[in-house]
Amino acid sequence: MKYRNLGSSGLKVSELSFGSWVTFGKQVDIDLAVSLMTRAYEAGVNFFDNAEVYSHGQSEVVMGKALKKLGWERDSYIVSSKVMFGSVENPLPTQRGLSRKHVVEACHQAMDRLGVDYLDLYFCHRPDPETPIEETVYTMNDLIRQGKILYWGTSEWSAQQLMEAYAAARQHHLIPPTMEQPQYNMFHRYRFEVEYARLYSQIGLGTTIWSPLASGVLTGKYAEGIPDNSRMRLPGYEWLRKLVESPEGRERITKVTQLSPIAENLGITTAQLAVAWTLKNPNVSTVILGASKVSQLEDTLQASETAALLTDDVMEKIEAILDNKPEPMEFQL
């Protein structure tokens, strides 16, 4: 496992990390959670990602029980949470958003569920148009000063919103956001590669990217249709199924089929190819992996080693198939 700085901070994060979205929920056996986290940890993963909204808080509960059972030294791993949507179904106005009240209370709840005295990373899960950015920046700064969080960041904020938060922090001598958690994969590139382009050097933005496999499409498992045991067959994931079955989704599946021979020639799986491709971008601090089976996690964990196989020639072949490299902006923030 290799380690990268989280943006311009001194924090070293494993270039592959483990996320609990749709993995840890009410029905997840603690033993499975322990097995997945143990395999990741033994491979060198030191960052474990979570959020208040995942399974309405149960994801944090499961991860907390697993951490207690595993008994790792607290200084050997990084744990996060994200705040915005609330942890209950149909939240009241004070139970969601990025107001000082909800951010502080959600932080306490996350620490309690995870069984930790502080959160290493704390993200604003999405922008909150009803709360002034300055209020959120002040709140995050206070949480850091109080020792309840170590670094704060955002998830799926626009470059303009990030710069507004950064400017507010600098203006009032507060601690600015350290990282952003955006979606980034072979099919979702513009924001990461173009919109944020100058932020990496301008403000030292770190990134903890999610969905490197484009919700599983880049594994190749949907080439023959959606399997009966896929999460896309579960209630609540109709939106994901429609996306895969749309004309755009079918076009993506065709491209994955064309990528498969490249992976085979390298002696790796299509999933490893997709994750390794994201690692080739130096602005990626860490790639968040998800898995519901240990075998799935073992497969993608190998991407840290297989990234070296993606030479310039291989990357050009991939680019020719994808044919979606975004054009740079003439004027950037």
Buried (B, 14 or more C-beta within 10 A) or exposed (E): BEBBEBBEBEBBBBBBBBBBBBBBBEEBEBEBBBBBBBBBBEBBBBBBBBBBBBBBBBBBBBBBBBBEEEEBEEEEBBBBBBBBBBBEEEBEEEBBBBBBBBBBBBBEBBBEBBBBEBBBBBBBBBBBEEBBBBBBBBBBBBBBEEEBBBBBBBBBBBBEBBBBBBBBBEEEEBBBBBBBBBBBBBBBBBBBBBBBBBBBEBBBBBBBBBBBBBBBBBBBBBEEEBEEEBBBEEEEBEEBBEBBBEEEBEEBBEBBBBBBEBBEEBEBBBBBBBBBBBBBBEBBBBBBBBBBEBEBBEBBBBBBEBBEBBEEEBEEBBEEBBEEEEEEEEEEB
